[in-house]
Amino acid sequence: MPDGMKSSKTLHKNLLSDFTTELLLSQGTENIHFSLRALLMALCDFLNINLHPDNFVDDDFTLTPYGKALSPVSAAQCAEDIERSRVFMLAVHQAITDRLGKAQPVRVLYAGTGPLGWLILPTLQAFSSEQVQVTALDIHQQSLDSFQALCHELGLQDRVSQWLCNDATAWQPEQAQTYDLILSETMNQFLEKEPQVQIFAHLQQFLLPDGLLIPQQVQLTVDLQQQTLDGPKLYPLGELFCLNIETAKVLAECTEDLFNKKLQLPVFVPSVSSLKLNTRIQVYRDFWLEERQSQLTLPKFMHRLWLKSGTVLRWSYLLEQNPRWKLDYEAGEFELAASDDCRAEGLFHLYRLWQKTLLQKWPSGLKTDHNEWLLDKALLDLMGLGLQPGLELLFSCNTLPELCQKVRSLILSDADIQHINHQLCLHHTPNELKPTPAIPAPLSEEQLEFWQQHGYLVIPDVLTPQQCEESQQAIWQFLDACPQQSESWYRSPELQEKIMLPLFRHPALDANRQLPLLRQIFEQLWQRTDLVMSTDRVSFNPPETEQWHFPGPDLHWDMPLHLPVVFATQGLIYLTDTHEQQGAFCCVPGVHLEIASWLKQHGEGEGYLQHQLLARPAKVIAGKAGDLVIWHQALPHGASPNRADKPRMVQYVNCTPLSFK
């Protein structure tokens, strides 16, 4: 036993022989799973290898000029890939059995043994030293010492003729030596990261004329994958590369031709596309590792590609410290539809908006019109979705049929679609052709003067007590909580984003948004009637406890801090009586009158503005249930900690136009 590898532990002498017998009789992974795990654990215990140390970081690997050589621990972890272990072990045994009729002993070069000599260990047990002789080659001396210790303990040392610590990508034997088989499993998916390609390209010169590489071939293929309602649809594009003895010999002379490959794309309807990169391994004869049977044959994906139909994909393999495939392709041409293209369930602008979400998922390089943001938001509000749920729906759809199916699930009537289209089409109507309805005036002169001076306004009794009660019940139901049981107020933190709840639609909340007075107030402040009511969320701000502390939002702006500062509103309705200590809304009055000059003098961004806010106390705005609070978007605003004994509930409301004048 080598110095430094002596162990007080022993291995049961029959453990390996019993496993080898079971392995040779096995028909699949399930037959040897437990015995293979038992053998692996026993070997690691004998060698004092902890397969899964706490906070494991593989810092002991060696980076060769052609890829990463795994550390001893990482190499041992590969043995946990059960089907890979089984197929390689059986294939090696069969290859040596077939070779025995031609020569004895069968000479095997095993490059990358790891600490266990895992793939050949059962074969050493099954054959005598007269039948097989192995040269063990590994870049890590620790791995060789461990493998040698196992062979001594199991009485197999006479089957290994040499122990060589060297880099298999460049090793040269001291004397002329040829082998019947060269075994190396130093690869990752799609032949990336690890040095398998260079190892075979270099070592093949040491094979006998009829010698074999194990594995015999590693096939790489590529599929085009597109999403449909029925699931992914695959278009096979062909073989990218095959590593075998023939290509290994060519690679030893020149890499350029083999490592540059063109694959033709079919003609297809443009949509979000992926490339599926497949690895299939023939270890020996009928011993194959097919897709997903092993970690080595898990497919890799290149997602969110905007590929041009019918063009060519140009691949090249970078044989370097991080071996990998590089792809060059011609990006597809994307023509953004007009807003009046209503192919998405007859809705104005929806197809165009969905296309714009696709452009954010694909690297198309096409710029979209930022000025359409108000139109985009208005469409989602009119559809009853709201901004966040609407964008989530759009981003989840990779094809037009998917989009149409999800829109149909909203159960919009023909009258709903007609109303939405009528509202949105006003945006495309020339101003001189638009009707000019009278601006309502529910606010008094005193209220308007207060608004102009302070930038916020509290309008009492917009909702009735019954409407507030029904809205509260909607929130309690959403939280699955009870107003009389304070412990229930904190048991659903996963539903909240700080104090915000993703509750956008409920009959009570929808009814609140339809109140004529609410709309009239916004129209008077905007001095225009082409406004769309938002479909927004609610918030639930419970009292602070020792375990739950107010998470924000603190004072902030929801607008971009740059010039020009445009007029826009924000608003909420108190659904509960809310005094100043009950987590009430707060803002810094008057900032809307100064922010433009601050930005002009001190530059854009929050730096100087935050400094100014430190010198200005925020005003906490208390209110009764049913009161509406509206503020100018230029006011920094937020919520406050709830130090009372009851939660604060609000419904956010707002109106915005389809475009700024």
VMD Tcl script that draws the C-alpha trace (Angstrom):
set ca {
  {0.00 0.00 0.00}
  {1.45 3.44 -0.92}
  {2.74 5.73 1.80}
  {0.12 8.14 3.07}
  {-2.75 5.87 2.02}
  {-2.61 3.32 4.83}
  {-5.96 2.81 6.48}
  {-7.03 1.09 9.67}
  {-10.21 0.08 7.86}
  {-10.66 -3.05 5.78}
  {-12.87 -4.01 2.89}
  {-14.98 -7.14 2.86}
  {-13.18 -9.40 0.40}
  {-16.39 -10.62 -1.23}
  {-17.90 -7.17 -1.67}
  {-16.44 -6.53 -5.12}
  {-16.81 -10.11 -6.36}
  {-20.47 -10.23 -5.30}
  {-21.13 -6.92 -7.01}
  {-19.35 -8.03 -10.20}
  {-21.50 -11.15 -10.37}
  {-24.66 -9.09 -9.88}
  {-23.49 -6.53 -12.46}
  {-22.94 -9.14 -15.17}
  {-26.45 -10.48 -14.60}
  {-28.13 -7.06 -14.47}
  {-30.65 -5.94 -17.07}
  {-31.01 -2.33 -15.97}
  {-30.17 0.28 -13.37}
  {-32.89 -0.84 -10.98}
  {-31.25 -4.27 -10.60}
  {-27.96 -3.00 -9.22}
  {-28.84 0.38 -7.75}
  {-28.54 -0.64 -4.10}
  {-25.52 -2.90 -4.49}
  {-23.67 -0.27 -6.54}
  {-24.38 2.38 -3.91}
  {-23.23 -0.02 -1.18}
  {-19.97 -0.71 -3.01}
  {-19.35 2.99 -3.62}
  {-19.96 3.90 0.02}
  {-17.68 1.09 1.22}
  {-14.84 2.17 -1.08}
  {-15.18 5.83 -0.09}
  {-15.29 4.90 3.58}
  {-12.11 2.85 3.20}
  {-10.36 5.75 1.44}
  {-11.78 8.41 3.79}
  {-13.44 10.20 0.86}
  {-16.40 12.38 1.84}
  {-18.48 12.52 -1.33}
  {-20.53 15.48 -0.15}
  {-18.58 17.66 2.27}
  {-20.32 20.70 3.72}
  {-20.01 23.85 1.60}
  {-18.09 21.91 -1.04}
  {-16.23 24.02 -3.58}
  {-14.15 22.12 -6.12}
  {-10.88 24.04 -5.81}
  {-8.65 20.99 -6.34}
  {-9.25 20.54 -10.06}
  {-6.45 20.99 -12.58}
  {-6.95 23.19 -15.61}
  {-5.18 21.65 -18.59}
  {-4.67 23.54 -21.86}
  {-7.65 21.58 -23.24}
  {-10.15 21.43 -20.39}
  {-10.81 20.89 -16.71}
  {-9.49 17.73 -15.01}
  {-11.83 17.03 -12.12}
  {-10.55 16.87 -8.57}
  {-10.45 13.46 -6.85}
  {-13.67 14.17 -4.93}
  {-15.55 15.38 -8.02}
  {-14.29 12.37 -9.97}
  {-15.59 10.06 -7.24}
  {-18.97 11.83 -7.33}
  {-19.34 10.74 -10.98}
  {-19.75 7.18 -9.70}
  {-23.18 8.21 -8.36}
  {-24.43 8.38 -11.95}
  {-25.77 4.82 -11.76}
  {-26.61 4.07 -15.40}
  {-23.37 5.61 -16.65}
  {-21.47 3.39 -14.21}
  {-23.39 0.25 -15.16}
  {-23.11 0.70 -18.93}
  {-19.42 1.62 -18.89}
  {-18.54 -1.27 -16.55}
  {-20.40 -3.81 -18.69}
  {-18.98 -2.36 -21.91}
  {-15.39 -2.55 -20.63}
  {-15.91 -6.14 -19.48}
  {-17.38 -7.11 -22.86}
  {-14.62 -5.37 -24.82}
  {-11.92 -7.25 -22.90}
  {-13.83 -10.53 -23.25}
  {-14.00 -10.05 -27.02}
  {-10.33 -9.11 -27.14}
  {-9.11 -12.15 -25.22}
  {-9.47 -14.31 -28.32}
  {-6.87 -12.15 -30.09}
  {-4.28 -11.44 -27.44}
  {-3.43 -12.16 -23.83}
  {-3.03 -10.21 -21.76}
  {-5.33 -7.50 -23.07}
  {-3.48 -4.24 -22.50}
  {-5.62 -1.30 -21.39}
  {-4.63 2.33 -20.95}
  {-7.06 3.90 -18.49}
  {-6.74 7.69 -18.69}
  {-8.42 9.57 -15.87}
  {-8.84 6.79 -13.31}
  {-10.01 9.04 -10.50}
  {-9.52 7.74 -6.95}
  {-11.61 4.58 -7.48}
  {-10.61 3.24 -10.90}
  {-14.36 2.93 -10.99}
  {-15.08 1.93 -14.58}
  {-12.57 -0.92 -14.66}
  {-12.68 -2.16 -11.07}
  {-15.22 -4.99 -11.69}
  {-13.21 -6.06 -14.75}
  {-10.06 -6.39 -12.65}
  {-12.04 -8.65 -10.34}
  {-13.40 -10.74 -13.24}
  {-10.08 -11.41 -15.01}
  {-6.65 -12.61 -13.95}
  {-3.35 -10.80 -14.39}
  {-2.58 -13.15 -17.27}
  {-5.73 -11.94 -19.04}
  {-5.59 -8.18 -18.47}
  {-2.91 -5.59 -17.72}
  {-3.80 -1.96 -17.06}
  {-1.76 1.22 -17.24}
  {-3.36 3.68 -14.79}
  {-2.92 7.32 -15.85}
  {-4.23 10.31 -13.90}
  {-3.16 13.92 -13.52}
  {-3.66 13.83 -9.72}
  {-1.25 11.80 -7.60}
  {-3.87 11.61 -4.86}
  {-6.23 9.76 -7.21}
  {-3.54 7.28 -8.22}
  {-2.59 6.65 -4.59}
  {-6.22 5.97 -3.71}
  {-6.77 3.61 -6.65}
  {-3.55 1.78 -5.83}
  {-4.62 1.42 -2.20}
  {-7.87 -0.19 -3.32}
  {-6.08 -2.63 -5.59}
  {-3.74 -3.67 -2.76}
  {-6.62 -4.14 -0.35}
  {-8.67 -6.16 -2.87}
  {-5.73 -8.23 -4.12}
  {-5.86 -6.76 -7.62}
  {-2.48 -5.04 -7.73}
  {-1.03 -7.60 -10.14}
  {-3.53 -6.49 -12.83}
  {-2.08 -2.95 -12.93}
  {1.37 -2.76 -14.46}
  {1.98 1.01 -14.24}
  {0.81 3.96 -12.15}
  {1.50 7.17 -14.05}
  {0.84 10.69 -12.80}
  {0.66 12.79 -15.94}
  {-1.58 14.91 -18.15}
  {-3.34 12.58 -20.59}
  {-3.61 15.37 -23.18}
  {0.19 15.40 -23.58}
  {1.61 12.21 -21.97}
  {4.35 10.30 -23.78}
  {5.41 6.78 -22.69}
  {9.05 6.31 -21.72}
  {9.25 3.28 -23.99}
  {7.33 2.37 -27.10}
  {4.03 0.98 -25.91}
  {0.76 0.12 -27.65}
  {-2.60 -0.87 -26.24}
  {-5.58 -2.98 -27.18}
  {-8.00 -0.57 -25.52}
  {-7.80 3.04 -24.41}
  {-10.48 3.88 -21.84}
  {-11.26 7.45 -20.84}
  {-14.43 9.05 -19.56}
  {-13.31 12.64 -19.08}
  {-16.25 14.43 -20.62}
  {-19.24 16.60 -19.90}
  {-22.45 17.16 -21.83}
  {-21.90 18.00 -25.49}
  {-18.13 17.49 -25.07}
  {-17.73 20.82 -23.33}
  {-15.62 21.89 -20.33}
  {-13.55 18.69 -19.96}
  {-10.63 17.44 -22.13}
  {-12.12 14.23 -23.66}
  {-11.63 15.43 -27.24}
  {-7.94 16.22 -26.88}
  {-7.27 13.10 -24.79}
  {-8.57 10.84 -27.55}
  {-6.91 12.90 -30.28}
  {-3.57 12.54 -28.50}
  {-3.76 8.98 -27.12}
  {-5.10 7.23 -30.23}
  {-1.51 7.03 -31.55}
  {-0.75 4.44 -28.85}
  {-3.42 1.98 -30.02}
  {-2.62 -1.22 -31.85}
  {-3.76 -1.09 -35.49}
  {-6.98 -2.87 -34.54}
  {-7.22 -1.28 -31.09}
  {-10.33 0.45 -29.77}
  {-11.26 3.64 -27.97}
  {-13.78 3.32 -25.14}
  {-16.25 4.93 -25.60}
  {-16.30 4.03 -29.28}
  {-18.17 7.16 -30.31}
  {-19.77 10.26 -28.87}
  {-22.44 11.63 -31.20}
  {-23.53 15.26 -31.03}
  {-26.72 16.32 -32.82}
  {-28.79 19.50 -32.86}
  {-32.56 20.00 -33.02}
  {-34.55 23.17 -33.58}
  {-37.23 23.37 -30.89}
  {-40.33 25.54 -31.04}
  {-43.14 25.75 -28.54}
  {-46.69 24.85 -29.56}
  {-49.92 24.35 -27.65}
  {-49.21 20.63 -27.74}
  {-45.71 21.04 -26.33}
  {-42.25 21.40 -27.88}
  {-41.97 20.58 -31.58}
  {-38.56 19.35 -32.75}
  {-36.96 19.76 -36.17}
  {-33.81 17.56 -36.36}
  {-30.99 19.55 -37.95}
  {-28.44 16.74 -38.15}
  {-25.14 15.64 -36.70}
  {-22.75 18.32 -35.54}
  {-19.78 16.12 -34.63}
  {-18.88 12.54 -33.78}
  {-15.84 11.73 -31.66}
  {-14.51 8.29 -32.61}
  {-11.22 6.72 -33.62}
  {-11.41 8.10 -37.16}
  {-12.07 11.69 -36.10}
  {-9.50 11.38 -33.29}
  {-6.85 10.52 -35.89}
  {-7.87 13.45 -38.08}
  {-7.87 15.81 -35.10}
  {-4.30 14.79 -34.32}
  {-3.32 16.26 -37.69}
  {-5.71 19.19 -38.13}
  {-8.79 20.50 -36.31}
  {-10.11 23.15 -38.66}
  {-12.34 21.11 -40.98}
  {-13.86 18.85 -38.34}
  {-14.58 21.66 -35.93}
  {-16.35 23.91 -38.40}
  {-19.80 22.68 -39.30}
  {-22.84 24.18 -41.00}
  {-26.38 23.06 -40.22}
  {-29.31 24.14 -42.39}
  {-32.43 25.51 -40.73}
  {-35.79 24.48 -42.18}
  {-38.44 26.93 -43.31}
  {-40.60 27.70 -40.28}
  {-43.02 30.29 -38.97}
  {-41.01 32.84 -36.96}
  {-41.50 32.43 -33.22}
  {-39.39 32.05 -30.13}
  {-36.92 29.26 -30.81}
  {-34.46 27.11 -28.93}
  {-31.69 24.81 -30.03}
  {-31.59 21.42 -28.32}
  {-28.06 20.02 -28.11}
  {-28.03 16.23 -27.83}
  {-25.31 13.82 -26.69}
  {-25.51 10.09 -27.44}
  {-22.71 7.71 -26.45}
  {-21.82 4.29 -27.85}
  {-19.58 2.93 -25.14}
  {-18.95 -0.38 -26.92}
  {-20.98 -2.28 -29.51}
  {-24.56 -2.54 -28.17}
  {-23.83 -0.66 -24.95}
  {-25.27 2.83 -25.43}
  {-26.13 5.76 -23.21}
  {-29.20 7.37 -24.72}
  {-30.75 10.76 -23.99}
  {-31.33 11.41 -20.28}
  {-30.02 8.01 -19.20}
  {-26.99 9.71 -17.68}
  {-25.80 13.14 -16.68}
  {-23.56 12.93 -19.75}
  {-26.54 12.61 -22.08}
  {-28.80 15.27 -20.61}
  {-29.64 17.67 -23.44}
  {-28.39 21.23 -23.31}
  {-30.43 24.14 -24.61}
  {-29.77 27.49 -26.19}
  {-32.94 29.42 -25.46}
  {-34.55 32.61 -26.73}
  {-32.95 32.65 -30.14}
  {-34.36 34.73 -32.96}
  {-33.36 32.58 -35.92}
  {-34.00 33.40 -39.54}
  {-36.02 30.73 -41.31}
  {-34.12 28.72 -43.91}
  {-30.66 30.06 -43.07}
  {-27.48 28.30 -41.97}
  {-26.12 27.84 -38.44}
  {-22.32 28.05 -38.39}
  {-20.66 26.12 -35.56}
  {-17.06 26.02 -34.42}
  {-15.44 24.14 -31.54}
  {-13.00 26.02 -29.35}
  {-10.41 23.49 -28.19}
  {-8.92 25.44 -25.29}
  {-8.94 25.59 -21.49}
  {-12.72 25.86 -21.56}
  {-13.65 23.72 -24.58}
  {-17.03 24.68 -25.96}
  {-19.08 25.18 -29.10}
  {-19.52 28.63 -30.61}
  {-22.54 29.46 -32.75}
  {-22.85 32.16 -35.40}
  {-26.19 32.71 -37.09}
  {-28.20 35.23 -39.03}
  {-30.83 36.86 -36.87}
  {-34.37 36.82 -38.16}
  {-35.99 39.90 -39.58}
  {-38.81 41.06 -37.37}
  {-41.58 43.24 -38.71}
  {-43.62 44.73 -35.91}
  {-47.33 44.62 -36.68}
  {-49.47 47.75 -36.70}
  {-51.73 48.39 -33.72}
  {-54.82 47.82 -35.87}
  {-53.66 44.26 -36.65}
  {-56.32 42.50 -34.57}
  {-55.37 38.88 -35.22}
  {-55.03 38.30 -31.45}
  {-58.69 37.59 -30.65}
  {-59.87 40.75 -32.40}
  {-58.28 43.10 -29.87}
  {-56.70 46.34 -31.02}
  {-52.92 46.58 -30.31}
  {-52.70 43.23 -28.47}
  {-50.80 41.40 -31.21}
  {-48.29 44.27 -31.48}
  {-47.85 44.41 -27.70}
  {-47.26 40.65 -27.56}
  {-44.65 40.96 -30.32}
  {-42.85 43.58 -28.25}
  {-42.63 41.17 -25.31}
  {-41.11 38.60 -27.67}
  {-38.48 41.13 -28.67}
  {-37.47 41.46 -25.04}
  {-36.97 37.69 -24.87}
  {-35.06 37.44 -28.15}
  {-31.86 39.30 -29.07}
  {-33.37 40.85 -32.20}
  {-31.83 44.30 -31.92}
  {-35.13 45.93 -32.97}
  {-36.05 48.99 -30.92}
  {-39.63 49.50 -29.83}
  {-41.47 52.77 -29.41}
  {-41.24 53.83 -25.77}
  {-44.02 56.36 -26.37}
  {-46.48 53.46 -26.57}
  {-46.14 52.64 -22.89}
  {-49.40 54.38 -21.98}
  {-51.23 52.58 -24.77}
  {-49.74 49.25 -23.66}
  {-50.81 49.81 -20.07}
  {-54.26 51.03 -21.08}
  {-54.90 47.85 -23.06}
  {-53.98 45.62 -20.11}
  {-56.16 47.69 -17.77}
  {-59.14 47.63 -20.14}
  {-58.78 43.86 -20.48}
  {-59.14 43.67 -16.70}
  {-55.66 42.26 -16.20}
  {-53.60 45.05 -14.73}
  {-49.96 45.71 -15.51}
  {-48.15 42.91 -13.67}
  {-50.58 40.04 -14.43}
  {-50.91 41.29 -18.00}
  {-47.18 41.27 -18.64}
  {-46.87 37.85 -17.01}
  {-49.53 36.52 -19.38}
  {-47.81 38.01 -22.43}
  {-44.35 36.77 -21.47}
  {-45.68 33.26 -20.86}
  {-46.86 32.95 -24.48}
  {-44.30 31.93 -27.08}
  {-46.75 31.44 -29.94}
  {-49.85 33.23 -31.18}
  {-52.10 30.19 -30.51}
  {-50.91 30.20 -26.89}
  {-51.75 33.89 -26.60}
  {-55.21 33.44 -28.12}
  {-55.97 30.51 -25.86}
  {-55.10 32.49 -22.72}
  {-57.07 35.54 -23.87}
  {-60.11 33.32 -24.48}
  {-59.84 32.15 -20.87}
  {-60.55 35.75 -19.78}
  {-64.09 35.32 -21.20}
  {-64.29 38.74 -22.83}
  {-67.61 39.22 -24.59}
  {-67.97 40.74 -28.05}
  {-69.28 43.88 -26.34}
  {-66.19 43.97 -24.09}
  {-63.86 43.71 -27.09}
  {-65.81 46.38 -28.96}
  {-65.58 48.72 -25.95}
  {-61.84 48.11 -25.54}
  {-61.18 48.74 -29.22}
  {-63.29 51.90 -29.21}
  {-61.35 53.32 -26.26}
  {-57.95 52.48 -27.73}
  {-58.75 53.66 -31.24}
  {-59.25 57.16 -29.87}
  {-55.47 57.27 -29.52}
  {-55.15 56.94 -33.30}
  {-57.83 59.49 -34.12}
  {-56.51 62.94 -35.15}
  {-57.16 65.53 -32.43}
  {-59.29 67.72 -34.70}
  {-61.68 64.81 -35.28}
  {-62.10 63.87 -31.62}
  {-65.19 65.04 -29.71}
  {-64.51 67.43 -26.84}
  {-66.82 66.45 -23.98}
  {-67.25 68.76 -21.03}
  {-64.83 68.33 -18.13}
  {-66.66 67.36 -14.91}
  {-66.09 69.50 -11.82}
  {-66.77 67.58 -8.58}
  {-63.89 69.33 -6.76}
  {-64.28 72.78 -5.19}
  {-62.04 75.76 -5.84}
  {-60.56 75.32 -2.37}
  {-59.69 71.69 -3.09}
  {-58.09 72.61 -6.41}
  {-56.04 75.36 -4.77}
  {-54.85 72.91 -2.09}
  {-53.93 70.44 -4.85}
  {-51.91 73.02 -6.74}
  {-50.01 74.08 -3.62}
  {-49.36 70.75 -1.88}
  {-49.59 68.17 -4.68}
  {-52.01 65.85 -2.90}
  {-55.67 65.79 -1.96}
  {-57.95 63.80 0.35}
  {-61.52 63.45 -0.91}
  {-63.80 61.99 1.78}
  {-66.50 59.36 1.41}
  {-65.82 58.21 -2.14}
  {-66.89 54.72 -1.04}
  {-69.79 53.86 1.25}
  {-69.25 51.85 4.46}
  {-70.83 48.82 2.76}
  {-68.46 49.07 -0.20}
  {-65.50 49.28 2.19}
  {-66.74 46.26 4.14}
  {-67.16 44.17 0.96}
  {-63.67 45.17 -0.18}
  {-62.19 44.24 3.20}
  {-63.84 40.82 3.00}
  {-62.25 40.26 -0.41}
  {-58.82 40.86 1.12}
  {-59.47 38.66 4.16}
  {-60.65 35.90 1.85}
  {-57.57 36.25 -0.36}
  {-55.29 36.01 2.69}
  {-57.32 33.18 4.23}
  {-57.20 35.25 7.41}
  {-59.69 36.42 10.01}
  {-60.03 39.98 11.38}
  {-60.66 38.60 14.89}
  {-57.56 36.36 14.89}
  {-54.45 38.51 14.76}
  {-52.14 35.49 14.43}
  {-53.73 34.76 11.03}
  {-52.63 38.13 9.66}
  {-49.01 36.99 9.28}
  {-49.26 33.42 8.02}
  {-49.19 34.10 4.27}
  {-45.99 36.13 3.67}
  {-45.44 34.37 0.34}
  {-48.52 36.18 -1.00}
  {-47.09 39.64 -0.33}
  {-44.48 41.83 -1.95}
  {-43.65 43.94 1.07}
  {-47.18 45.11 1.96}
  {-48.59 44.70 -1.56}
  {-51.03 41.90 -2.36}
  {-51.41 40.58 -5.93}
  {-55.19 40.81 -5.69}
  {-56.24 42.67 -8.84}
  {-59.74 41.45 -9.62}
  {-62.75 40.88 -7.37}
  {-66.37 41.97 -7.89}
  {-66.14 44.39 -4.96}
  {-62.89 45.94 -6.22}
  {-64.19 46.11 -9.80}
  {-67.33 47.90 -8.59}
  {-65.22 50.49 -6.78}
  {-63.33 51.28 -9.99}
  {-66.57 51.89 -11.88}
  {-67.83 54.65 -9.58}
  {-68.62 57.74 -11.69}
  {-67.39 60.11 -8.97}
  {-63.98 58.45 -8.89}
  {-63.50 58.91 -12.61}
  {-64.81 62.48 -12.55}
  {-62.25 63.49 -9.91}
  {-59.38 62.24 -12.05}
  {-60.82 63.86 -15.18}
  {-61.03 67.23 -13.44}
  {-57.43 67.03 -12.25}
  {-56.20 65.90 -15.67}
  {-58.50 68.32 -17.52}
  {-59.26 65.63 -20.07}
  {-61.71 62.76 -20.40}
  {-59.73 60.24 -22.49}
  {-58.57 58.42 -19.37}
  {-58.39 54.70 -18.63}
  {-59.02 53.42 -15.11}
  {-56.18 51.22 -13.86}
  {-56.62 47.62 -12.75}
  {-54.33 47.75 -9.77}
  {-53.64 45.78 -6.62}
  {-54.43 46.24 -2.94}
  {-52.20 46.41 0.12}
  {-52.36 44.97 3.61}
  {-50.19 46.59 6.28}
  {-50.59 44.73 9.61}
  {-49.32 45.98 12.98}
  {-45.64 45.45 13.68}
  {-44.72 42.64 16.09}
  {-41.47 41.26 17.47}
  {-41.39 38.82 14.55}
  {-42.81 41.03 11.77}
  {-41.39 44.44 10.95}
  {-42.59 46.95 8.40}
  {-40.79 46.06 5.12}
  {-41.59 49.24 3.19}
  {-42.09 50.78 0.76}
  {-40.44 53.84 2.27}
  {-40.36 57.19 0.49}
  {-39.77 56.71 -3.22}
  {-40.76 57.88 -6.69}
  {-42.51 55.70 -9.27}
  {-41.56 58.01 -12.12}
  {-38.24 58.38 -13.98}
  {-36.17 61.14 -12.41}
  {-35.31 63.09 -15.51}
  {-36.60 66.09 -17.42}
  {-39.22 66.89 -18.46}
  {-41.30 66.15 -15.38}
  {-44.70 65.30 -16.80}
  {-48.00 65.57 -14.98}
  {-49.50 62.29 -13.80}
  {-51.50 61.11 -10.83}
  {-51.44 58.24 -8.38}
  {-54.08 57.29 -5.86}
  {-55.47 54.97 -3.22}
  {-58.71 54.47 -1.32}
  {-58.59 53.71 2.39}
  {-60.72 50.63 3.03}
  {-60.24 50.89 6.80}
  {-60.26 53.83 9.18}
  {-56.56 54.68 9.31}
  {-55.04 57.06 11.83}
  {-51.49 58.37 11.67}
  {-49.97 55.51 13.67}
  {-51.77 52.80 11.68}
  {-49.40 52.51 8.72}
  {-50.93 55.47 6.92}
  {-49.86 56.84 3.56}
  {-47.18 59.54 3.71}
  {-45.66 61.98 1.24}
  {-43.54 65.13 1.07}
  {-45.91 67.94 0.01}
  {-44.82 70.62 -2.43}
  {-41.93 68.74 -4.04}
  {-43.80 68.73 -7.37}
  {-43.24 72.49 -7.58}
  {-39.45 72.23 -7.15}
  {-38.32 68.93 -8.61}
  {-37.86 70.22 -12.16}
  {-35.49 72.98 -11.02}
  {-33.59 70.49 -8.81}
  {-33.07 68.17 -11.74}
  {-32.03 71.03 -14.00}
  {-29.46 72.37 -11.53}
  {-28.09 69.17 -10.03}
  {-28.52 66.52 -12.69}
  {-30.82 63.58 -13.06}
  {-31.06 60.67 -10.65}
  {-31.84 60.28 -6.97}
  {-28.58 61.43 -5.36}
  {-29.32 65.12 -4.79}
  {-33.05 64.54 -4.42}
  {-32.54 62.07 -1.58}
  {-30.32 64.63 0.15}
  {-33.09 67.22 -0.14}
  {-35.64 64.84 1.33}
  {-33.60 64.37 4.51}
  {-34.29 68.00 5.35}
  {-38.03 67.74 4.68}
  {-40.27 65.76 7.01}
  {-42.82 63.49 5.41}
  {-46.46 64.18 6.18}
  {-48.53 61.22 7.34}
  {-52.02 61.36 5.79}
  {-54.69 59.80 7.97}
  {-58.15 59.03 6.60}
  {-61.48 57.34 7.11}
  {-62.64 54.21 5.36}
  {-63.84 55.29 1.92}
  {-61.56 58.34 1.63}
  {-59.65 58.80 -1.63}
  {-56.05 60.07 -1.53}
  {-54.62 61.39 -4.82}
  {-51.11 62.72 -5.27}
  {-48.96 64.16 -8.04}
  {-46.50 61.52 -9.26}
  {-43.61 63.94 -8.58}
  {-44.21 63.67 -4.81}
  {-41.99 61.18 -3.01}
  {-44.39 58.90 -1.19}
  {-44.65 55.64 0.70}
  {-46.32 53.85 3.57}
  {-45.39 53.95 7.24}
  {-44.98 51.39 10.04}
  {-48.24 50.27 11.63}
  {-47.93 50.77 15.39}
  {-51.64 50.37 16.09}
  {-53.59 47.19 16.79}
  {-55.46 46.81 13.48}
  {-54.31 46.36 9.87}
  {-54.41 49.09 7.27}
  {-56.11 48.13 3.99}
  {-56.12 50.17 0.79}
  {-57.09 49.74 -2.85}
  {-54.84 51.48 -5.35}
  {-56.62 53.39 -8.10}
  {-55.49 55.68 -10.88}
  {-56.44 57.03 -14.27}
  {-54.04 57.67 -17.13}
  {-54.50 58.89 -20.70}
  {-53.56 56.97 -23.81}
  {-50.89 59.57 -24.56}
  {-49.46 62.73 -23.08}
  {-50.42 65.94 -24.82}
}
mol new
graphics top color blue
foreach p $ca { graphics top sphere $p radius 0.5 }
foreach p [lrange $ca 0 end-1] q [lrange $ca 1 end] { graphics top cylinder $p $q radius 0.2 }
display resetview
